[in-house]
Amino acid sequence: MKEQFKKFLNEEQDPKAIEKITSKLTDLLMKGEEVGYIAVQKKPAITVFPDSIVLTNKRIIICKPKNLGLSMDFTDYTWDDIASTFVKENILGSEFSFGTKTDLAVSIDYIPKIQARKIYTYAKEQLDLLKNPVQTAAPIQEIVEEAEPEIEDEIEEVETEEVTSFAEILPSAPVYETIEPIQQAPVSTGDRKLSELSKEELFDKLQNYKKLLDNGLIMQGEYDAYKKEILSYM
């Protein structure tokens, strides 16, 4: 099991952190679940027990060591519950965050920039798969097979001609062209109204209010009011 995780040591991941996570992932992964990427936190100071984030084809798993690394907390969010993902590059690493359909905001900071880009891209791909599932041509094959019993009493030459003609009138599968939205550079919110801000700017504003609450600069009631107002525009 550990051999398949060695590919995640190419972007500055902490080998010890990867080893601890993979030793526990063996019992956590569900049937048919595959790990797409593992990112490990890297703070400016020495971090003995960094947080990690694991992305699979079924969910996002946040891994947080505790008790001096002797145990670990795992919190997972399925792709069906995730509404949006964001990545913000700072001077020292990047911050990866995502919002759930229940208005829960989750973030993990000090992720090396290349790792943050990889998990952001992987997350976008998984969300796109949910919105645009791959369609197969199986229904067309079933239609052809069902048409055969109706002409089984006719001679072989006529049967071949009718089936060929039936296949020719089948409409070709529509081709959809996916156009990636052009991301605009973030601008300072200043005194702009909330209705004029993008989702990324609204998310940053909500994070700032959360920091003010944690530092005791605003009351819980004030934070709840700000949060309700901001989420109404997201």
C-alpha positions as CSV (number, residue, x, y, z in Angstrom):
1,M,0.0,0.0,0.0
2,K,2.8,2.4,0.9
3,E,4.5,1.9,-2.5
4,Q,1.8,3.6,-4.4
5,F,2.1,6.8,-2.2
6,K,5.8,7.4,-3.1
7,K,4.6,9.5,-6.0
8,F,3.4,12.2,-3.6
9,L,6.9,12.9,-2.4
10,N,7.8,15.0,-5.5
11,E,6.6,18.4,-4.4
12,E,8.3,19.1,-1.0
13,Q,6.0,16.8,1.0
14,D,7.4,15.8,4.4
15,P,8.2,12.1,4.1
16,K,7.5,11.4,7.8
17,A,4.1,13.0,7.5
18,I,3.3,11.0,4.4
19,E,4.3,7.8,6.1
20,K,2.1,8.4,9.1
21,I,-0.9,9.3,6.9
22,T,-0.5,6.3,4.5
23,S,-0.2,3.9,7.4
24,K,-3.7,5.0,8.6
25,L,-5.3,5.5,5.1
26,T,-5.2,1.7,4.6
27,D,-8.1,1.3,7.0
28,L,-9.9,4.6,6.0
29,L,-10.3,4.1,2.2
30,M,-13.6,2.7,1.0
31,K,-14.1,0.2,-1.7
32,G,-13.2,1.7,-5.1
33,E,-11.7,4.8,-3.5
34,E,-8.4,6.0,-4.8
35,V,-6.1,8.8,-3.5
36,G,-5.5,11.5,-6.1
37,Y,-3.1,13.8,-4.2
38,I,-1.7,14.5,-0.7
39,A,-0.6,17.9,0.4
40,V,1.4,18.6,3.6
41,Q,1.5,21.9,5.5
42,K,4.9,23.6,5.7
43,K,5.1,26.5,8.1
44,P,8.0,29.0,8.2
45,A,9.2,27.7,11.5
46,I,9.9,24.0,12.1
47,T,6.7,22.1,12.2
48,V,7.0,18.7,13.9
49,F,3.4,17.7,13.4
50,P,2.0,19.4,10.2
51,D,-1.6,19.2,9.1
52,S,-2.3,17.4,5.8
53,I,-5.0,17.2,3.2
54,V,-5.9,14.1,1.2
55,L,-8.0,14.3,-2.0
56,T,-9.5,11.1,-3.3
57,N,-12.0,10.4,-6.0
58,K,-14.8,10.3,-3.4
59,R,-13.9,13.0,-0.7
60,I,-11.5,15.4,0.9
61,I,-9.9,14.3,4.1
62,I,-8.3,16.8,6.6
63,C,-5.6,15.1,8.8
64,K,-4.6,16.8,12.0
65,P,-2.1,15.1,14.4
66,K,-2.6,15.4,18.1
67,N,-1.1,14.1,21.3
68,L,2.5,14.7,20.1
69,G,1.8,12.8,16.9
70,L,0.6,9.7,18.7
71,S,-2.9,10.0,17.3
72,M,-4.6,11.9,14.5
73,D,-8.0,13.5,13.8
74,F,-9.6,12.8,10.4
75,T,-12.4,15.0,9.1
76,D,-13.8,14.2,5.6
77,Y,-16.2,16.0,3.2
78,T,-17.7,14.2,0.2
79,W,-17.6,15.9,-3.2
80,D,-21.4,16.0,-3.2
81,D,-21.3,18.3,-0.1
82,I,-18.7,20.7,-1.5
83,A,-20.0,23.8,-3.3
84,S,-16.8,25.6,-4.2
85,T,-13.0,25.6,-3.8
86,F,-10.4,28.4,-3.6
87,V,-6.7,28.8,-3.5
88,K,-4.9,32.0,-2.4
89,E,-1.2,32.3,-2.9
90,N,0.7,34.2,-0.2
91,I,4.3,35.1,0.2
92,L,5.0,32.1,2.4
93,G,3.0,29.2,0.8
94,S,-0.7,29.2,-0.1
95,E,-4.1,28.8,1.5
96,F,-6.4,26.2,0.2
97,S,-10.1,26.5,1.2
98,F,-13.5,25.2,0.3
99,G,-17.1,25.9,1.1
100,T,-19.8,23.3,1.7
101,K,-23.4,23.4,0.7
102,T,-24.2,23.8,4.4
103,D,-22.3,27.1,4.4
104,L,-19.3,25.7,6.2
105,A,-15.9,27.2,5.4
106,V,-12.8,25.0,5.7
107,S,-9.2,26.1,5.1
108,I,-5.7,24.9,5.6
109,D,-2.8,27.4,5.3
110,Y,1.0,27.2,4.6
111,I,0.6,24.7,1.8
112,P,3.5,24.9,-0.6
113,K,2.4,26.7,-3.8
114,I,2.9,23.8,-6.2
115,Q,1.0,21.5,-3.9
116,A,-1.8,24.0,-3.5
117,R,-2.1,24.3,-7.3
118,K,-2.2,20.5,-7.7
119,I,-5.0,20.0,-5.1
120,Y,-7.0,22.9,-6.5
121,T,-6.8,21.4,-10.0
122,Y,-7.8,18.0,-8.8
123,A,-10.7,19.4,-6.8
124,K,-12.0,21.3,-9.9
125,E,-11.8,18.1,-12.0
126,Q,-13.8,16.1,-9.4
127,L,-16.5,18.9,-9.2
128,D,-16.7,19.0,-13.0
129,L,-17.2,15.2,-13.1
130,L,-20.2,15.6,-10.8
131,K,-21.7,18.4,-13.0
132,N,-20.9,16.7,-16.3
133,P,-20.9,12.9,-15.9
134,V,-19.4,10.9,-18.7
135,Q,-22.1,9.4,-21.0
136,T,-21.6,6.1,-22.8
137,A,-23.1,4.9,-26.1
138,A,-24.8,1.9,-24.5
139,P,-28.4,3.0,-25.2
140,I,-27.8,3.1,-28.9
141,Q,-26.5,-0.5,-28.9
142,E,-29.6,-1.6,-27.0
143,I,-31.9,0.0,-29.6
144,V,-30.2,-1.9,-32.4
145,E,-30.5,-5.2,-30.5
146,E,-34.2,-4.7,-29.8
147,A,-35.0,-4.0,-33.5
148,E,-33.6,-7.4,-34.6
149,P,-36.5,-9.7,-33.3
150,E,-39.0,-7.7,-35.4
151,I,-37.4,-8.7,-38.7
152,E,-36.2,-12.2,-37.8
153,D,-38.6,-13.8,-40.3
154,E,-37.3,-11.9,-43.2
155,I,-34.4,-13.0,-45.4
156,E,-30.9,-12.2,-44.3
157,E,-30.3,-9.6,-47.1
158,V,-33.3,-7.5,-46.2
159,E,-32.4,-7.6,-42.4
160,T,-29.0,-6.3,-43.1
161,E,-30.3,-3.5,-45.2
162,E,-32.9,-2.3,-42.7
163,V,-30.5,-2.3,-39.7
164,T,-28.0,-0.3,-41.7
165,S,-30.7,2.2,-42.7
166,F,-31.9,2.5,-39.1
167,A,-28.4,3.2,-37.9
168,E,-28.0,5.9,-40.5
169,I,-31.0,7.9,-39.2
170,L,-29.8,7.8,-35.6
171,P,-28.7,11.3,-34.6
172,S,-25.1,11.7,-33.8
173,A,-24.2,12.3,-30.2
174,P,-24.1,16.0,-29.5
175,V,-20.6,17.5,-28.8
176,Y,-20.4,19.9,-25.9
177,E,-17.6,22.4,-25.7
178,T,-16.6,23.3,-22.2
179,I,-15.3,26.9,-21.9
180,E,-13.3,27.5,-18.9
181,P,-14.2,30.8,-17.2
182,I,-11.6,33.5,-17.3
183,Q,-10.5,34.3,-13.8
184,Q,-10.1,38.0,-13.1
185,A,-7.4,39.3,-10.9
186,P,-8.6,40.1,-7.4
187,V,-9.3,43.7,-6.6
188,S,-9.5,45.6,-3.4
189,T,-13.0,45.6,-2.0
190,G,-12.6,49.0,-0.4
191,D,-16.1,50.5,0.3
192,R,-17.8,48.5,-2.5
193,K,-21.1,46.8,-1.7
194,L,-21.3,43.1,-1.0
195,S,-23.4,42.6,-4.1
196,E,-20.4,43.8,-6.3
197,L,-17.9,41.4,-4.8
198,S,-16.9,38.0,-6.3
199,K,-17.2,34.8,-4.4
200,E,-13.5,34.8,-3.7
201,E,-13.7,38.3,-2.2
202,L,-16.7,37.4,-0.2
203,F,-14.9,34.4,1.2
204,D,-11.9,36.5,2.1
205,K,-14.2,39.0,3.9
206,L,-15.8,36.2,5.9
207,Q,-12.4,34.9,6.9
208,N,-11.4,38.3,8.1
209,Y,-14.5,38.6,10.3
210,K,-13.7,35.1,11.7
211,K,-10.2,36.3,12.6
212,L,-11.6,39.3,14.3
213,L,-14.0,37.1,16.3
214,D,-11.1,34.7,17.3
215,N,-9.1,37.7,18.5
216,G,-12.0,39.1,20.6
217,L,-12.4,42.2,18.5
218,I,-16.1,41.6,17.7
219,M,-18.9,39.7,19.4
220,Q,-20.4,36.4,18.3
221,G,-23.7,38.1,17.5
222,E,-21.9,40.6,15.2
223,Y,-20.0,37.8,13.5
224,D,-23.2,35.8,12.9
225,A,-24.9,38.9,11.4
226,Y,-21.9,39.5,9.1
227,K,-21.8,35.8,8.1
228,K,-25.5,35.7,7.3
229,E,-25.3,38.8,5.1
230,I,-22.2,37.7,3.2
231,L,-23.5,34.1,2.6
232,S,-26.6,35.6,1.1
233,Y,-24.5,36.9,-1.8
234,M,-22.5,33.7,-2.3
